[in-house]
C-alpha cells in the first residue's frame, strides 16, 4: 500500500521516496527528502529542532545549520512560504496537505458537481433576503455556463437554508464535490458579500473573496456582485479541479480530465509557446478518448488557429485543414453550446472564414449574451471587417463582463494592436502595458508596447521593450512579428533590431 501526500502542485510518495511536481520527478538528496517527509507527515504541528534532528539524522551528531541549509533548499523548490520558521519553537510545513493510502479508482467520464448554498443574511435587514435569493439564482445561472461542471439546482439547495446538517453530510446527500458558501451584510452605506469555495467532503476552504457595492439600484447591485463573484470564483474552481485530477493519477484519465489539464497548461504557462503547445496536446488526448467531445474540438481549433497566426505554428495547409475540421466538427456536435460556438466561431474568423465565423459567434451570443470570449471575438471580427470603433467597443464590453478572465492578457494585446491600427498609439501603449501586467510571460505584449512606443517616436524605449520581448522568447523573429502584428510593424521593428548585451541578434 503506497502512502502519498499532496500539496500545491506536488505529490510526495513516501514509500517510493519520490517527489513529483505536476507529475514530473523532482530530484532531492536523501537527507532533503527525509527532512521534507518529516515536515509533511507532521504538518499539523510545530516540530522542534531536536525532533527533526533525531528523525532525519538518527544517532548522528550534526550541526543545527544543516536545518537552515535543508530549509533553504526546499523553499527554492516548494516556494518561500512552504516552511514556517517559528522563533524559539521550531519548524512547520505551511501548505495545505491531503493524503491517501492508495490511488483512487480510474475516473469515469462524469462532470464534477457543485452546490451553491443559500446566502446567509447577517443582521436584521429584511430587504437583504431578496438580494440573497437573487444572488443565489444569478450565481447558479452563471456557473451553469461553465462546461465540465454539474450545478445542483436552486430549488434543491434552498431546502438546506435552515438546516443544522454539517457540510460533509450535505455533500453526501447531494453527492457534490464542491460547495459555494456566502453571506450578506450591510456595512455603513455598503453591501458586503463574503463568498467561499470549499471541498464539500472535508470542509476545507479552497478560496475566499469579499465583494462590496453601494446599493444605488437593486438590479444593478445584484448583477454586479454576481459577475464579480464569478470572475474570481471561476479560475479558482478550475484550479481546484485541476489539482483534484492530478491527485487522482488515473491510468487512463477521461476526456474531461485532459480538457481541464489543457486549461491548467494555459494558467501555468500563459500564452507562451509551451503553454499553447501543452494545451493543444491535452486537447488532442481528450479528443482521442472521446471524438464526440465538441468543446475539446472547438478549443483545439481555436488554439491551433491562434498559434498559427502568432507564428508559433507554420502556415501550412495541413494545420489549416486540421483547425477547420475541428471547428466544423464542434459546430456539428454541439450547436446549442455557447462556449463551443464561441471558440469555433473565433477559430473560423482567425482562419480566414470570417463570414461563417461571424454567424457562429452571433449564434453563441444568442445562446448566452454573457459569453465574454464570444463578445471579444465578435468585436475583433468587426474590426477585421473594417468596423473599427464598433469592434473595439464590443471587445471592451466583453472584457467588462469577465474582468479577471485568464485570457485577458491575450485580449488586451489584440486590443492594443487594433488601437494602433486606429492611429491611437497612446491608447495602444496603455493597453499593451495592461496586457503585460496581466501576463508577464506573454512576449507579444512587449512587442505591441515596442510598436506603440515606436509610433510615438520613443525609439530608445521601443528598443528596450523589444529586447524584453526577445528575452522572454529568444526564438522571436521578424517573420513572427509579421504574422502577429503585420508587415508594416515588422518592418519598423527590423529597424531597431540590433545586437545587445544579452547576445540577441
Order of alpha helices (4+ residues) and beta strands (2+ residues): beta-beta-beta-beta-alpha-alpha-alpha-beta-beta-beta-beta-beta-alpha-beta-alpha-alpha-beta-beta-beta-alpha-alpha-alpha-alpha-alpha-alpha-alpha-alpha-alpha-alpha-alpha-alpha-alpha-alpha-alpha
